[in-house]
Amino acid sequence: MVEYKLVIAEKSTSVARTVGDPQAAGFLGKRIGESIGGELIGATGYTFRIAGGTDKSGFPLRPDLPGARQTRLYVGDGFGFHAPRAGMRKRRTFRGNTISEDTVQINLVVEQKGSKPLAELFGAS
């Protein structure tokens, strides 16, 4: 059984929601940057963009790494590593940009608003 924790951001607020099968099955194979309809998670009228996520080990999904594999990259200051000194580089582990069964958290950003606010739809305070 696949289960994802969704973190939905809208301007300066965010709402968290957990989805399981069959809703979670609609996310399998999607990539960072793709848009999904809100009907998939019960938010009619909304459109969301997948902005990122993390896998079961806590490693971030990297948008420029194809597939769902886990790999180690030598990175400088930027995504996934903030160098304390100029020019410093380190090897860090990342997961590809495709959502798989190993993904635990998915970050979504609101592209198009629906008629009801997100806090009302998902019961957030």
N, C-alpha and C positions, 0 to 999 in steps of 0.2 A: 504494500500500500504506500503510495506516494503522498507526502504531506508537505506543504510549503507555508512559511510564514511570510505574508505579504506586508510590506511597509509602503503605504501609499502617501505620497507627498503632494500637497497643494499649497502653493505660496509658502507661508511660514509655519504651517501646521502639518502634522502627519498622523496617520491612523494605521494601526496594526491589526491584521486579521489573519487567522489561520484557515487554510482551505485543505481539504482532503479529496479523495476520489469521490465523484467523477470530475469535479471542478479542476483539480490539480492536473488531470490528464491533458487538459487543454493547453497547459503551459509547456509540456514536453516538446522539445525540438525548436522552441522559439529562441531567438537570439536577442542580444542587447541591441536596442535601437528600434526593434519592431513594435508596432502598435497592436493593441488587443482591444476588443470591445468589452464594455463593462458588464454586458449580459452574462459573460463567463463567470463572474463572481457576484452577481446579484446587484449590480449598480447600473440599472438601465439608463441610457442616455449619456453615459460617461464613455470616454476613450482614454486609455492609458498607454504610456510608452514605457517599455522595460529599460531601466536605467542602470541596473547592475544587480549584484547579489553576492552570496557567499556559499561555499560548499560545506559539507559535513565536518570538515576539519578546520573551518574558519578561514580558508583561503579565499580571496576575492576573485570574482569573475572579471576577466580582463577583456575589454571590447575589441582589441586588435589581435586577439589570439583565437584563431578559428577552432571549431570543434568543442568537445566537452572534456578533453583530456586535461590532466594535471601535469604541469611542467615547471621547471625552474629556469628563470630568466635572469640575466645579468643586467640590472637596471641602475640608472642614475637617479638624480633628484626628479620626482614626479609621481606618477601613479604607483602606489604601493610601497614607496620608500621615500622618506624625506631626509636628505643627507645633512648631517650636522656641519660638514665642511664642504666648501666648494670643490667640485670635481670628484667627490667620493662616489663609489659605485659598490653595489652588493648583489649577491645572488639571492633572489626571492622566489617563493613558490606561488604560482597562480593557476587558475583553472580557466579554460577556454570560454568563449562568449555564448555557448549554447547551453540551454537549461536541460539538465538530465536528472536521473533519479538521485544523484549525489548532491544536488543543489538543495539547500535548506531554506535560505532566505532569498526573496526576490524583491528588489526595490522598483516601485512603479511611480511614475510622475503623471499627473493629470494633464491631458492635452485638451480635452473638451469636457466642459462641465455638464451635468445633468440638471434635472429640475429640483432635486432634493440635495441638501448638503451632505457631505460624506459622514460627518459626525452623526447625523440622524440615521443614515442608512446602516452604519456599522455599529451603532450603539456606543460611540466614544463620548467622553465628557469634555 
